[in-house]
């Protein structure tokens, strides 16, 4: 009997049932590591840094895929725990892996047509790549600073590439392509040398004879403003790199015109820009948590159908049906909290100020809630088109399978295949993967101060009057012509993270047990 079963020819009914079994197996898989990862993120969003760190560490030993995503999520928690060197190491590994995963893979593309977008290895959105470089540069600045210059070069090249794209769009020409970065003219008429060997010898150039095109940044460009600000910090302490500093500060105003740290439209002097005997303090807060990406049902738009038709024409023999039901894509969830609500207050007193208690004002350089929404709007039609293509391919596959088994005229086979087709489509889920521990906003306060010792008081600005103000004093040092950076991670409503000092004063101030509770 056993032998006869092994050689039996599958009945027409067993084909759809077998396909159903395969789909269910693929859709379920191992949930343990993923569950730990999600539980850790829930704790992070609640402001429980210690629990989040523990759960993500356990998830790292069990999860079998998306390890790049786990590395990114852990890196921000490393900063909150006072371990910038660990964070930078994770980010460097994640960057190299994501660059590799951005290449198209034929097997993954085919698997995606048969399942959903999650079959393609997650490689991150453009703004997440920009934030990776930013967080890595921050990690280096509050660690030993050795790799900050290299990270700044990568940020400059990304900024330059985006500038070229905007100029090309404004002039109607194709953006310049080059295997290596070289001399380019920016929209102010000055020359930028992005080559790694000559970046330190940028010279001021006269305005070009022809007026360069005026370009306007988009909301999605805000992470580049943070890149430029950190680049200015890195280069501003060297008298030979004044030009790089000025250009980086110009880029800050280009990528986020509304950002300022002094009076309206002005920046606080940095490094050697400061008056003699003065240095600059930069308080950088990673405030709140970026929005989760959730499922959304969308009706196919005309633009999405046009994109889908082109994809189908190039990749398969299927045609778009006259009508299509709604499809599911990912979108960022709405958050009611404003960036200013999540930012601590800060005041400083000490050398050169006498008894004056000077309060620092924060300005948003990156609002990642707005950036996520802009990213969603930009990619919405393409995401719908991909979902439409998958829907058409699945329907076409079921119809073809029915045609093959139609000779039996068995209504049970037809019903089973229809059920498989319905379940096949129902199991499809949108790609909601994202870097979940990114802040809701990055806010900066800067002040030019006389050199000396200072006390910086940080306190929580609560979302509700039920919570009392929670203060944390920080001692720091300002040096002549130097930058002192204070990095604070506040995912919840209280300051529970380590306070990291970098630049002229390098230190890590860990919160007390009471602060953590």
Backbone torsions as a table, in degrees:
resi	resn	phi	psi	omega
1	UNK	NA	-41.2	179.9
2	UNK	-63.9	-38.3	-178.8
3	UNK	-67.0	-40.7	-179.0
4	UNK	-65.8	-31.2	179.4
5	UNK	-68.4	-37.5	-175.7
6	UNK	-70.5	-22.4	-178.1
7	UNK	-106.5	3.2	-177.0
8	UNK	-69.3	145.6	178.0
9	UNK	-81.9	130.6	-178.3
10	UNK	-61.1	137.3	175.9
11	UNK	-75.2	160.6	178.6
12	UNK	-56.6	-32.6	-178.0
13	UNK	-70.9	-29.1	-177.1
14	UNK	-71.6	-21.4	-179.0
15	UNK	-65.2	-55.0	178.5
16	UNK	-64.4	-34.5	179.2
17	UNK	-66.7	-37.4	176.3
18	UNK	-64.0	-41.7	177.7
19	UNK	-62.6	-40.4	178.1
20	UNK	-60.2	-42.9	-179.5
21	UNK	-62.8	-42.4	-179.9
22	UNK	-62.8	-43.6	-179.7
23	UNK	-60.9	-44.1	-178.5
24	UNK	-64.5	-39.5	179.3
25	UNK	-64.8	-42.9	180.0
26	UNK	-65.5	-37.9	-174.9
27	UNK	-71.5	-27.7	-176.4
28	UNK	-90.0	-74.8	177.8
29	UNK	67.0	-169.0	-178.7
30	UNK	-83.0	125.5	-175.0
31	UNK	-104.2	-9.2	-170.2
32	UNK	-60.7	-54.9	-178.7
33	UNK	-63.5	-40.5	179.8
34	UNK	-63.6	-40.2	-179.8
35	UNK	-64.0	-43.9	177.2
36	UNK	-61.5	-40.3	178.5
37	UNK	-61.1	-49.1	-179.1
38	UNK	-65.5	-38.7	177.4
39	UNK	-64.3	-37.3	177.0
40	UNK	-65.0	-37.8	179.0
41	UNK	-69.5	-35.5	176.5
42	UNK	-62.6	-41.2	177.8
43	UNK	-65.6	-37.2	179.1
44	UNK	-64.1	-45.3	-180.0
45	UNK	-64.0	-26.1	177.1
46	UNK	-83.6	-2.7	179.8
47	UNK	86.2	8.1	-179.5
48	UNK	-91.3	88.3	-173.7
49	UNK	-68.1	-41.9	-175.9
50	UNK	-64.3	-47.4	179.0
51	UNK	-64.0	-41.2	179.4
52	UNK	-60.8	-44.3	-179.9
53	UNK	-61.7	-42.0	-178.8
54	UNK	-65.0	-43.6	-177.4
55	UNK	-69.4	-39.3	179.3
56	UNK	-69.8	-31.9	176.9
57	UNK	-65.8	-40.3	176.8
58	UNK	-67.6	-37.8	179.8
59	UNK	-63.2	-33.0	-179.0
60	UNK	-61.9	-27.6	-179.9
61	UNK	-85.9	-11.2	-175.2
62	UNK	-116.5	-30.9	-174.6
63	UNK	-66.8	138.2	-175.2
64	UNK	-102.6	-13.0	-179.6
65	UNK	-144.2	175.1	-179.9
66	UNK	55.4	36.2	-179.7
67	UNK	-68.7	-25.2	177.0
68	UNK	-64.8	-39.9	178.5
69	UNK	-64.8	-40.4	178.2
70	UNK	-65.1	-39.5	177.5
71	UNK	-60.2	-43.5	179.9
72	UNK	-64.8	-45.4	179.8
73	UNK	-61.6	-39.5	-179.3
74	UNK	-69.9	-29.3	-174.5
75	UNK	-63.1	-41.9	179.1
76	UNK	-66.4	-38.3	178.7
77	UNK	-67.2	-33.3	175.0
78	UNK	-60.5	-42.1	177.5
79	UNK	-62.7	-42.0	179.4
80	UNK	-64.4	-29.1	179.2
81	UNK	-87.5	1.4	179.1
82	UNK	80.5	30.7	-179.3
83	UNK	-124.8	67.9	-177.2
84	UNK	-65.0	-30.1	179.7
85	UNK	-67.0	-36.9	177.1
86	UNK	-68.6	-42.1	179.6
87	UNK	-60.0	-45.3	-178.1
88	UNK	-65.1	-38.0	178.5
89	UNK	-63.7	-43.4	178.2
90	UNK	-63.1	-42.5	-178.1
91	UNK	-65.2	-37.8	178.7
92	UNK	-64.5	-42.7	177.5
93	UNK	-64.3	-44.7	-179.7
94	UNK	-63.1	-40.0	179.7
95	UNK	-60.2	-47.3	-178.6
96	UNK	-63.4	-40.5	179.6
97	UNK	-67.5	-41.9	-178.1
98	UNK	-67.7	-36.2	176.3
99	UNK	-61.3	-38.0	177.4
100	UNK	-69.6	-41.6	-175.7
101	UNK	-73.0	-16.1	178.7
102	UNK	-69.8	-17.6	176.3
103	UNK	-71.3	140.6	-178.9
104	UNK	-71.3	141.0	179.3
105	UNK	-122.5	122.0	-175.9
106	UNK	-61.2	-39.3	-179.1
107	UNK	-65.4	-43.4	179.3
108	UNK	-65.1	-40.0	179.7
109	UNK	-62.5	-41.4	178.3
110	UNK	-66.4	-44.0	178.3
111	UNK	-61.0	-34.6	179.0
112	UNK	-65.0	-37.7	178.5
113	UNK	-64.7	-30.7	-177.5
114	UNK	-90.4	-17.4	-179.6
115	UNK	-123.6	-96.7	176.4
116	UNK	-159.1	-173.8	-173.5
117	UNK	-65.1	-19.0	-178.9
118	UNK	-72.0	-11.0	177.4
119	UNK	-70.8	-18.9	177.7
120	UNK	-87.7	130.3	-179.4
121	UNK	-56.0	133.1	-178.1
122	UNK	-67.7	127.7	180.0
123	UNK	-122.8	3.2	174.1
124	UNK	88.3	153.2	174.4
125	UNK	-86.9	166.1	-175.9
126	UNK	-60.1	-42.7	-178.0
127	UNK	-68.7	-28.1	176.7
128	UNK	-70.6	-34.4	174.7
129	UNK	-65.0	-42.1	178.7
130	UNK	-64.5	-40.1	179.3
131	UNK	-69.6	-28.9	175.8
132	UNK	-59.1	-46.7	179.2
133	UNK	-64.4	-40.2	180.0
134	UNK	-62.5	-47.3	-178.8
135	UNK	-66.9	-36.4	177.0
136	UNK	-64.8	-40.8	178.3
137	UNK	-65.2	-41.2	176.4
138	UNK	-61.5	-43.7	180.0
139	UNK	-60.2	-40.2	179.1
140	UNK	-69.3	-40.1	-178.7
141	UNK	-61.6	-37.0	-179.1
142	UNK	-96.5	9.5	173.9
143	UNK	-107.9	-113.4	178.9
144	UNK	-102.7	-8.2	177.2
145	UNK	73.8	4.2	-174.1
146	UNK	-67.1	-36.2	-176.2
147	UNK	-100.8	2.7	-177.5
148	UNK	-61.2	-38.9	-178.9
149	UNK	-64.9	-41.8	179.5
150	UNK	-65.3	-41.8	177.4
151	UNK	-63.9	-36.7	179.9
152	UNK	-64.9	-35.1	176.9
153	UNK	-63.1	-43.5	178.7
154	UNK	-62.8	-39.5	178.3
155	UNK	-64.8	-40.8	179.0
156	UNK	-63.0	-39.9	-179.5
157	UNK	-67.7	-39.3	176.6
158	UNK	-64.0	-42.8	178.8
159	UNK	-62.7	-41.8	-179.9
160	UNK	-66.0	-39.5	178.9
161	UNK	-63.3	-42.3	178.7
162	UNK	-66.1	-38.7	177.8
163	UNK	-60.5	-44.3	179.9
164	UNK	-62.0	-38.7	178.4
165	UNK	-63.3	-42.9	-179.9
166	UNK	-67.8	-39.3	177.8
167	UNK	-64.5	-41.6	179.4
168	UNK	-63.2	-39.8	178.5
169	UNK	-66.6	-36.2	-178.9
170	UNK	-72.4	-32.5	-177.2
171	UNK	-98.4	-10.0	-179.3
172	UNK	77.1	17.0	179.9
173	UNK	-107.1	167.7	178.8
174	UNK	-79.1	139.5	177.8
175	UNK	-63.8	145.6	-179.3
176	UNK	-69.6	141.8	178.3
177	UNK	-121.1	140.0	-179.7
178	UNK	-153.3	142.0	177.6
179	UNK	-70.6	-28.6	179.3
180	UNK	-127.8	146.3	177.3
181	UNK	-67.2	141.8	178.1
182	UNK	-141.2	-164.8	-176.1
183	UNK	-70.9	129.3	178.5
184	UNK	-133.1	153.7	177.6
185	UNK	-101.7	129.7	179.8
186	UNK	-91.9	-177.2	-172.3
187	UNK	-74.6	-4.5	175.7
188	UNK	-94.2	-5.5	-179.6
189	UNK	93.2	-4.6	179.3
190	UNK	-86.6	161.2	-176.5
191	UNK	-100.0	132.6	175.4
192	UNK	-110.1	126.8	174.2
193	UNK	-104.2	107.2	-175.5
194	UNK	-93.9	-2.8	179.9
195	UNK	-62.0	134.2	-173.8
196	UNK	-59.5	-33.1	-176.1
197	UNK	-80.5	-19.9	-175.6
198	UNK	-119.3	6.0	-176.9
199	UNK	-63.2	-27.0	-179.4
200	UNK	-81.4	-1.7	-177.8
201	UNK	-121.7	32.9	178.4
202	UNK	-65.2	133.0	-178.7
203	UNK	-114.2	149.3	178.6
204	UNK	-69.6	135.8	178.9
205	UNK	-119.5	154.0	179.1
206	UNK	-73.6	159.7	179.4
207	UNK	-63.1	141.8	-179.3
208	UNK	-67.5	155.1	-178.5
209	UNK	-62.7	-42.7	179.4
210	UNK	-89.7	135.9	179.7
211	UNK	-67.0	123.6	-179.5
212	UNK	-67.3	154.7	-179.0
213	UNK	-66.4	144.5	177.7
214	UNK	-82.7	128.1	-178.3
215	UNK	-118.7	148.3	-178.9
216	UNK	-122.0	127.5	-180.0
217	UNK	-75.7	161.3	177.8
218	UNK	-109.9	170.2	179.0
219	UNK	-58.0	-36.0	179.9
220	UNK	-62.8	-16.2	-177.6
221	UNK	-85.9	-3.9	-176.8
222	UNK	-56.0	-39.3	177.2
223	UNK	-57.8	-27.3	177.8
224	UNK	-69.9	-26.1	176.1
225	UNK	-65.4	-42.6	176.3
226	UNK	-64.9	-40.7	176.8
227	UNK	-56.7	-44.6	-177.7
228	UNK	-68.7	-38.8	179.4
229	UNK	-63.5	-46.4	179.1
230	UNK	-66.3	-35.8	176.0
231	UNK	-61.5	-41.1	178.0
232	UNK	-62.6	-39.7	177.2
233	UNK	-61.4	-44.0	-177.4
234	UNK	-62.0	-41.8	-172.7
235	UNK	-93.0	-14.7	-169.8
236	UNK	-73.7	-13.5	-178.7
237	UNK	-86.3	-6.4	-179.5
238	UNK	-105.9	119.8	179.5
239	UNK	-58.4	-25.8	-179.2
240	UNK	-79.5	-6.6	-177.1
241	UNK	-119.4	35.5	178.2
242	UNK	-64.9	-39.5	-178.7
243	UNK	-63.1	-42.2	178.5
244	UNK	-61.9	-39.9	-180.0
245	UNK	-63.5	-46.7	180.0
246	UNK	-61.8	-41.5	179.9
247	UNK	-66.2	-38.9	178.4
248	UNK	-64.6	-39.3	178.9
249	UNK	-68.9	-33.7	173.6
250	UNK	-63.1	-39.0	179.1
251	UNK	-65.7	-35.9	177.2
252	UNK	-57.5	-46.1	-179.2
253	UNK	-68.4	-29.4	178.0
254	UNK	-70.7	-48.6	-173.0
255	UNK	-78.6	-25.0	175.0
256	UNK	-147.0	84.7	-175.5
257	UNK	-60.8	-22.6	-177.2
258	UNK	-83.2	-4.7	-176.9
259	UNK	-88.0	136.3	174.5
260	UNK	-156.9	151.8	179.9
261	UNK	-116.7	-7.7	176.6
262	UNK	-115.6	-126.6	173.4
263	UNK	-76.4	173.4	-175.6
264	UNK	-54.3	125.7	176.3
265	UNK	77.7	5.2	-178.0
266	UNK	-120.5	156.5	179.0
267	UNK	-109.9	148.4	173.1
268	UNK	-69.7	135.8	178.5
269	UNK	-57.2	146.4	-178.7
270	UNK	-121.1	144.7	171.0
271	UNK	50.3	-122.9	-176.9
272	UNK	-72.3	-8.0	173.9
273	UNK	-71.8	-21.6	-176.9
274	UNK	-67.8	158.9	175.1
275	UNK	-63.5	159.1	-179.4
276	UNK	-60.0	134.2	-178.7
277	UNK	81.7	8.3	-179.2
278	UNK	-121.7	156.4	172.0
279	UNK	-135.2	-175.2	-177.4
280	UNK	-127.4	142.9	177.5
281	UNK	-109.2	134.1	179.0
282	UNK	-126.5	112.4	177.1
283	UNK	-100.3	113.0	-175.3
284	UNK	-112.2	123.2	-176.5
285	UNK	-117.4	125.1	170.3
286	UNK	-90.8	97.5	-167.9
287	UNK	-101.6	131.8	175.6
288	UNK	71.1	-164.0	-178.8
289	UNK	-132.7	137.8	178.9
290	UNK	-62.1	154.3	-178.1
291	UNK	-66.2	145.3	172.0
292	UNK	-70.4	153.6	173.0
293	UNK	-97.9	127.7	-174.7
294	UNK	-123.7	171.1	-179.0
295	UNK	-80.2	143.3	177.8
296	UNK	-140.0	134.1	175.5
297	UNK	-89.7	127.4	-175.8
298	UNK	-128.8	141.8	170.7
299	UNK	-81.1	133.6	-179.6
300	UNK	-58.8	128.6	177.4
301	UNK	-86.3	167.4	179.0
302	UNK	-61.1	-42.5	179.8
303	UNK	-64.1	-41.9	179.4
304	UNK	-64.4	-40.5	179.1
305	UNK	-65.9	-35.9	177.4
306	UNK	-64.3	-44.0	178.0
307	UNK	-63.6	-43.7	-179.9
308	UNK	-62.4	-40.3	179.3
309	UNK	-61.8	-39.8	178.8
310	UNK	-67.0	-40.4	178.7
311	UNK	-63.5	-45.4	-179.7
312	UNK	-64.6	-39.5	-179.6
313	UNK	-63.9	-32.6	-176.5
314	UNK	-86.2	-26.6	-169.1
315	UNK	-115.2	-17.5	-176.1
316	UNK	-153.8	177.4	180.0
317	UNK	-94.8	-1.5	-178.1
318	UNK	-71.3	154.2	177.2
319	UNK	-121.1	153.2	177.3
320	UNK	-70.2	130.1	175.5
321	UNK	-71.1	162.7	-178.2
322	UNK	-63.7	-31.5	178.6
323	UNK	-132.1	149.9	178.7
324	UNK	-139.1	137.4	175.8
325	UNK	-72.9	170.6	-179.2
326	UNK	-63.3	152.6	178.5
327	UNK	-121.8	164.6	-177.0
328	UNK	-105.1	132.8	173.9
329	UNK	-133.0	173.8	-179.5
330	UNK	-98.3	144.1	175.0
331	UNK	-142.8	154.7	176.8
332	UNK	-74.7	135.2	179.8
333	UNK	-69.5	150.8	179.2
334	UNK	-75.9	138.6	177.3
335	UNK	-124.7	131.2	-177.1
336	UNK	-81.9	-22.9	-176.2
337	UNK	-69.8	131.9	173.2
338	UNK	-82.5	156.0	-179.3
339	UNK	-59.0	-37.3	-178.0
340	UNK	-67.3	-27.4	179.9
341	UNK	-68.6	-24.9	-173.7
342	UNK	-98.7	3.0	-174.0
343	UNK	-98.8	130.2	177.1
344	UNK	-64.1	158.6	169.6
345	UNK	-88.1	160.4	-178.8
346	UNK	-151.5	141.6	175.4
347	UNK	-143.9	151.4	-176.0
348	UNK	-131.1	143.7	177.3
349	UNK	-145.6	146.2	-180.0
350	UNK	156.3	-152.0	-174.1
351	UNK	-53.5	134.5	176.1
352	UNK	82.3	-9.9	-179.9
353	UNK	-110.6	-8.1	-178.0
354	UNK	65.2	-129.4	178.2
355	UNK	-94.9	4.5	-178.7
356	UNK	-68.8	134.9	175.3
357	UNK	-108.4	102.4	-173.5
358	UNK	-92.3	120.0	179.8
359	UNK	-87.0	137.7	-177.7
360	UNK	-95.3	138.9	177.7
361	UNK	-103.6	131.4	-177.7
362	UNK	-95.6	146.3	176.3
363	UNK	-131.0	139.7	-177.4
364	UNK	-80.2	120.9	176.6
365	UNK	-97.4	-28.3	175.0
366	UNK	-139.9	120.5	172.1
367	UNK	-104.9	99.6	-173.5
368	UNK	-74.1	-15.4	171.3
369	UNK	-68.1	-45.5	177.5
370	UNK	-66.8	-40.1	-179.2
371	UNK	-63.8	-42.0	178.9
372	UNK	-62.8	-41.6	178.3
373	UNK	-64.7	-39.7	178.4
374	UNK	-64.8	-39.0	178.1
375	UNK	-64.4	-40.5	177.6
376	UNK	-62.0	-47.8	-179.4
377	UNK	-62.3	-39.3	-178.9
378	UNK	-66.3	-39.3	-175.3
379	UNK	-100.0	6.1	-173.4
380	UNK	-61.6	-49.8	-177.9
381	UNK	-62.8	-39.0	179.0
382	UNK	-66.9	-40.1	179.2
383	UNK	-64.6	-41.5	177.5
384	UNK	-64.1	-42.3	-179.7
385	UNK	-60.9	-43.4	178.6
386	UNK	-62.5	-40.2	178.7
387	UNK	-66.2	-37.6	177.5
388	UNK	-63.8	-44.1	179.8
389	UNK	-60.2	-44.6	178.8
390	UNK	-61.7	-41.2	180.0
391	UNK	-61.4	-44.5	-178.4
392	UNK	-66.5	-42.1	-179.7
393	UNK	-63.4	-41.8	-179.8
394	UNK	-66.3	-45.1	178.1
395	UNK	-61.6	-42.4	180.0
396	UNK	-64.2	-36.8	179.2
397	UNK	-65.8	-43.0	179.4
398	UNK	-65.3	-42.1	178.3
399	UNK	-61.8	-41.8	179.1
400	UNK	-64.4	-40.1	178.8
401	UNK	-64.7	-37.5	177.4
402	UNK	-64.6	-38.0	-179.8
403	UNK	-64.9	-36.4	-179.6
404	UNK	-67.7	-39.6	-176.2
405	UNK	-95.8	8.5	-175.2
406	UNK	-68.1	-20.1	-177.2
407	UNK	-63.4	-26.8	-178.2
408	UNK	-76.9	-18.7	-179.0
409	UNK	51.3	35.6	-179.0
410	UNK	-95.0	116.4	-177.9
411	UNK	-65.7	-25.9	178.6
412	UNK	-65.6	-38.6	178.5
413	UNK	-64.5	-44.9	-179.5
414	UNK	-61.9	-42.3	-179.7
415	UNK	-65.9	-42.2	-179.7
416	UNK	-63.1	-41.9	179.7
417	UNK	-67.5	-37.1	177.0
418	UNK	-63.6	-40.5	178.3
419	UNK	-64.0	-41.0	177.3
420	UNK	-61.0	-43.7	-180.0
421	UNK	-61.7	-42.0	178.9
422	UNK	-64.1	-46.1	179.9
423	UNK	-65.2	-39.4	179.1
424	UNK	-55.5	-46.8	179.8
425	UNK	-71.9	-36.1	-177.5
426	UNK	-67.8	-30.5	-179.2
427	UNK	-73.5	-13.9	-177.9
428	UNK	-69.9	132.2	178.6
429	UNK	-126.8	149.6	179.0
430	UNK	-72.8	162.3	-180.0
431	UNK	-85.4	95.0	-178.4
432	UNK	-96.9	11.1	-179.7
433	UNK	-66.3	138.8	179.2
434	UNK	-160.8	166.7	175.2
435	UNK	-78.1	96.0	-165.8
436	UNK	-81.2	-19.3	-179.0
437	UNK	-92.9	5.3	173.4
438	UNK	-59.8	149.2	179.1
439	UNK	-72.4	161.6	173.7
440	UNK	-71.0	-29.3	178.9
441	UNK	-158.7	154.0	171.4
442	UNK	-112.4	121.0	-176.8
443	UNK	-123.3	142.2	-173.0
444	UNK	-130.2	137.6	169.1
445	UNK	-121.8	134.1	-178.7
446	UNK	-132.7	149.1	-178.3
447	UNK	-150.6	134.8	172.0
448	UNK	-85.8	126.6	-172.8
449	UNK	-134.7	149.7	172.4
450	UNK	-62.8	147.3	-179.9
451	UNK	-60.8	141.7	179.0
452	UNK	151.0	-172.9	-179.3
453	UNK	-92.1	142.2	-177.5
454	UNK	-138.6	158.5	170.1
455	UNK	-112.6	124.0	177.6
456	UNK	-109.0	121.0	177.9
457	UNK	-99.5	123.3	177.1
458	UNK	-112.6	136.9	177.3
459	UNK	-142.6	154.1	-178.3
460	UNK	-79.2	135.3	169.3
461	UNK	-95.2	100.0	-169.7
462	UNK	-68.9	152.0	176.1
463	UNK	-79.4	-17.4	-179.4
464	UNK	-139.0	148.1	179.5
465	UNK	-69.8	-9.6	179.5
466	UNK	-66.1	-26.5	-176.5
467	UNK	-96.8	132.2	177.1
468	UNK	-74.8	162.8	175.3
469	UNK	-63.3	139.8	-176.7
470	UNK	-120.6	106.4	-172.8
471	UNK	-99.2	149.1	175.4
472	UNK	-141.2	114.0	-179.9
473	UNK	-80.6	144.5	179.8
474	UNK	-132.7	127.5	175.3
475	UNK	-95.8	133.7	-178.6
476	UNK	-147.0	169.5	-176.2
477	UNK	-126.4	134.9	175.3
478	UNK	-108.0	131.1	-179.9
479	UNK	-116.0	153.7	-178.2
480	UNK	-60.8	124.3	176.8
481	UNK	69.2	16.8	-178.3
482	UNK	-119.5	163.8	175.5
483	UNK	-107.6	134.0	171.6
484	UNK	-114.2	123.7	-176.9
485	UNK	-109.0	136.5	173.8
486	UNK	-118.2	121.2	-179.2
487	UNK	-113.9	128.7	-176.1
488	UNK	-133.7	133.1	178.5
489	UNK	-111.7	118.0	-176.2
490	UNK	-128.8	83.4	179.9
491	UNK	-74.8	-25.4	-177.4
492	UNK	-112.0	-146.4	-175.7
493	UNK	-102.0	5.7	178.2
494	UNK	-138.1	157.1	177.7
495	UNK	-84.1	104.5	179.7
496	UNK	-119.7	-3.4	-176.4
497	UNK	-91.0	166.3	171.2
498	UNK	-67.7	149.0	173.8
499	UNK	-100.9	117.7	-175.2
500	UNK	-100.2	131.1	177.1
501	UNK	-111.2	134.8	-179.7
502	UNK	-141.2	171.7	-178.4
503	UNK	86.3	-125.6	-177.8
504	UNK	-65.4	-28.2	-179.5
505	UNK	-125.3	110.9	-178.0
506	UNK	-108.3	121.0	-177.8
507	UNK	-164.1	162.5	175.9
508	UNK	-130.6	118.6	179.0
509	UNK	-105.9	109.4	-177.8
510	UNK	-85.9	141.2	178.5
511	UNK	-67.6	153.2	176.5
512	UNK	-74.3	170.9	180.0
513	UNK	-61.4	-37.3	178.7
514	UNK	-65.4	-35.6	178.3
515	UNK	-65.1	-36.2	-177.2
516	UNK	-73.1	-31.0	-176.7
517	UNK	-80.5	NA	NA
